[in-house]
Amino acid sequence: MNTLFRVFILKEIHGWKHETALIEYLGCRPALCKQLGLESVPDQSTLWRSWHNRFTAELRSSVETAARTILIKAQNAGVAVPREPERHLPSHGDEEDESDPDEQAVLDEAATVTDHVSHVIFPAFSLNRGDSCEIHENAYWDLQTYLGLRERLAANEGARSFTYESTRER
């Protein structure tokens, strides 16, 4: 199964939709077959049955995700890749009908998530300060959210802008 996993990652990296191209590619590269752990090039029906019958949907998805990750990491490192990787995750479920949320909806959802996370994480966030010292409950998370939601904003500039734009009393 490990060998088949590697073979199918190779297929996904190249973006081949059918096993024929993979078989032709492997047929011209016996050294690669040896590196993959293949004694001989498998036939098309074996590869097709393996992909459609032996590999579960979850395993096929893992192969696709691994191949996409390899392509992105290689491209980011300046290595030539056989095809342009998808830079977004595939959609799950029936999201085709849903429109992209507007900025305010995203900010509202981010505020909800940040509020929830601050209640879970804040008790564990401590700088070993004295009992009389206090960090405002949301100060840390407000700053992180502010920095994270601003596009192309360096951390120093974000902190400076936060100081000027924040309405929270210090």
C-alpha positions as CSV (number, residue, x, y, z in Angstrom):
1,M,0.0,0.0,0.0
2,N,2.9,2.4,0.7
3,T,4.2,1.9,-2.8
4,L,0.8,2.6,-4.3
5,F,0.5,5.7,-2.2
6,R,3.8,7.0,-3.6
7,V,2.8,6.1,-7.1
8,F,-0.5,7.9,-6.8
9,I,1.2,11.0,-5.3
10,L,3.4,11.1,-8.4
11,K,0.3,10.9,-10.6
12,E,-1.3,13.7,-8.7
13,I,1.8,15.9,-8.7
14,H,1.8,15.7,-12.5
15,G,-2.0,16.2,-12.6
16,W,-2.7,13.2,-14.8
17,K,-6.3,12.3,-14.9
18,H,-5.8,8.7,-16.1
19,E,-3.4,6.0,-15.3
20,T,-2.1,5.7,-18.9
21,A,0.2,8.7,-18.6
22,L,1.6,7.4,-15.3
23,I,2.3,4.0,-16.9
24,E,4.1,5.6,-19.9
25,Y,6.1,7.9,-17.5
26,L,7.2,5.0,-15.3
27,G,7.9,2.8,-18.3
28,C,10.6,5.3,-19.4
29,R,12.1,5.5,-16.0
30,P,13.2,2.1,-14.5
31,A,15.4,3.8,-11.9
32,L,12.3,5.7,-10.6
33,C,10.3,2.5,-10.4
34,K,13.1,1.0,-8.3
35,Q,13.1,4.0,-6.0
36,L,9.3,3.8,-5.6
37,G,9.6,0.1,-4.7
38,L,8.1,-1.3,-7.9
39,E,9.5,-4.5,-9.4
40,S,7.8,-3.8,-12.7
41,V,5.4,-1.2,-14.0
42,P,1.9,-2.1,-13.0
43,D,-0.8,-2.3,-15.7
44,Q,-3.5,0.2,-16.0
45,S,-6.3,-2.0,-14.6
46,T,-4.3,-2.7,-11.5
47,L,-3.7,1.0,-10.9
48,W,-7.4,1.8,-11.7
49,R,-8.7,-0.9,-9.3
50,S,-6.3,0.2,-6.6
51,W,-7.4,3.8,-6.8
52,H,-11.1,3.2,-7.1
53,N,-11.6,0.1,-5.0
54,R,-8.7,-0.3,-2.5
55,F,-8.2,3.4,-1.7
56,T,-11.0,4.9,0.4
57,A,-12.3,8.4,-0.4
58,E,-10.4,9.7,2.7
59,L,-7.1,8.1,1.5
60,R,-7.6,9.5,-2.1
61,S,-8.2,12.9,-0.5
62,S,-5.0,12.5,1.5
63,V,-3.0,11.7,-1.7
64,E,-4.4,14.8,-3.4
65,T,-3.7,17.0,-0.3
66,A,-0.1,15.6,0.0
67,A,0.6,16.2,-3.7
68,R,-0.8,19.8,-3.5
69,T,1.4,20.4,-0.4
70,I,4.5,19.1,-2.1
71,L,3.9,21.2,-5.2
72,I,3.3,24.4,-3.1
73,K,6.4,23.8,-0.9
74,A,8.6,23.0,-3.9
75,Q,7.4,26.0,-5.8
76,N,7.9,28.3,-2.7
77,A,11.5,26.9,-2.4
78,G,12.2,27.8,-6.1
79,V,12.1,24.2,-7.4
80,A,10.6,23.7,-10.8
81,V,7.2,21.9,-10.6
82,P,5.4,20.0,-13.3
83,R,2.2,22.0,-12.9
84,E,0.8,25.0,-11.1
85,P,-0.6,23.9,-7.7
86,E,-4.0,24.8,-6.4
87,R,-3.5,27.4,-3.7
88,H,-6.9,27.0,-2.0
89,L,-8.4,24.0,-0.3
90,P,-11.1,22.2,-2.2
91,S,-14.6,23.0,-1.0
92,H,-16.4,20.6,1.2
93,G,-20.1,19.8,0.8
94,D,-22.6,22.0,-1.1
95,E,-20.8,25.3,-0.8
96,E,-21.2,26.1,-4.5
97,D,-24.5,27.9,-3.9
98,E,-23.1,30.0,-1.0
99,S,-21.7,33.4,-1.9
100,D,-18.5,34.8,-0.5
101,P,-19.2,36.6,2.8
102,D,-18.7,40.4,2.8
103,E,-16.0,41.9,5.0
104,Q,-18.4,42.8,7.8
105,A,-19.6,39.2,8.0
106,V,-16.0,38.0,8.2
107,L,-15.2,40.5,10.9
108,D,-18.4,39.6,12.9
109,E,-17.5,35.9,12.7
110,A,-13.9,36.7,13.7
111,A,-15.1,38.7,16.7
112,T,-17.2,35.8,17.8
113,V,-14.4,33.3,17.5
114,T,-11.9,35.7,19.2
115,D,-14.3,36.2,22.1
116,H,-14.7,32.5,22.5
117,V,-11.0,31.8,22.3
118,S,-10.2,34.5,24.7
119,H,-12.4,32.9,27.4
120,V,-10.7,29.5,26.8
121,I,-7.1,30.7,26.4
122,F,-6.8,33.8,28.6
123,P,-6.8,32.0,31.9
124,A,-3.7,30.1,30.8
125,F,-2.0,33.2,29.4
126,S,0.2,34.6,32.2
127,L,3.3,36.6,32.4
128,N,3.9,35.8,36.1
129,R,3.0,39.4,37.2
130,G,2.2,40.5,40.7
131,D,-1.3,40.3,42.0
132,S,-1.8,44.1,41.6
133,C,-0.8,44.0,37.9
134,E,-3.5,43.3,35.4
135,I,-3.7,42.8,31.7
136,H,-7.1,43.8,30.3
137,E,-9.0,40.7,29.5
138,N,-9.2,41.3,25.8
139,A,-6.0,43.4,25.2
140,Y,-3.9,40.6,23.9
141,W,-6.6,39.1,21.7
142,D,-7.7,42.5,20.4
143,L,-4.2,43.3,19.2
144,Q,-3.7,39.9,17.6
145,T,-7.1,40.1,15.8
146,Y,-6.4,43.6,14.7
147,L,-3.0,42.6,13.3
148,G,-4.3,39.4,11.7
149,L,-7.3,41.0,9.9
150,R,-5.3,43.9,8.4
151,E,-3.8,43.0,5.0
152,R,-0.1,43.6,4.4
153,L,0.4,45.2,7.8
154,A,3.7,44.7,9.5
155,A,3.5,43.9,13.2
156,N,5.1,47.2,14.3
157,E,2.8,49.3,12.2
158,G,-0.2,47.3,13.4
159,A,0.7,47.9,17.1
160,R,1.2,51.6,16.4
161,S,-2.2,51.9,14.4
162,F,-3.9,49.9,17.2
163,T,-2.7,52.5,19.8
164,Y,-4.1,55.4,17.7
165,E,-7.3,53.7,16.5
166,S,-8.3,51.8,19.7
167,T,-11.1,53.3,21.8
168,R,-10.4,51.0,24.8
169,E,-9.2,52.8,27.9
170,R,-5.7,51.8,28.9
